[in-house]
């Protein structure tokens, strides 16, 4: 659970972020590799996160088994 008393600008370490999300650091790295560090970019040794980053990581963690096309983040109306 994300700490609501923490300032949004205050950074989380990888271990703090994983704890706040209720996942392991290995799962955090998996999410980062799957959604951020793609197409050959390399994940840095150490990363800091904001509370806004944790919100997105939480979404990816809960919806990670669905393909992006199967459940869009924001559904747009059809154009006529």
N, C-alpha and C positions, 0 to 999 in steps of 0.2 A: 504494500500500500504506500502510495506517495505521501510524504510528510507535508501536510498543508501549512504547517508553521514555518517551513523553510522558505526563504526568499526565492522567487523565480530565477533571479540572476545568480544565486549561489550554486556553484558547480557541484556535481556528484562525480565521484570516482567510479570506475567500472564496478568495483565491489559494492559500493553504496547504491549504484543504479540497479544492479542485479537484485540486491536485497529489497529495495523499494518496489521492484516489479514482482518479487516473489519467484524469481528464476535463478538459475546458476549463472556464473560468469561464462561458462561454456555455451549456454543457451543464448546469452547476450551476444557473444561473438558470432554465433550462428545467425542470429537476426541481422547483425551488422553486415556480415558477409553476404547474406541473401538479398538485402535491400539497399545497402549503401555502397559497399566496396565491391562493385561488380565490374565486369569487363576489364579485368586485369589490374585494377587499382589495389594497392596493398593496405591492409588495416594497420594503423600505427600501433606501436607497443602499448601506449597508454592513451586513453581518451577520457575527456571530461564531458559531462552531459548537463543540460539544463532541465528544468521540470517540463519544458515544452518537448524536449527530445524524448523524455520518458513517456509522455502521452502518446507520441507516435509509436514508440517501441512497444508500448502496451497494446496498441491496436494491432500491430503486426504479430505480436505474440498470440493474441486471441484468435486472429483470423489467418494465421500462417499456413494452415492446411488448405485454404481455399485459393484458387487461382485468382489473380487480380480481376480477370474478366468475369469470373463467376460472382463476385460480390464487390462492386465498385465502392470506393470511399464516398464519392458524391455522384449521385445518379442525375444525369442531365435529361431534361425533357426532349422528346423527339422533335426534330425540325419538320415543319410542314411546308 
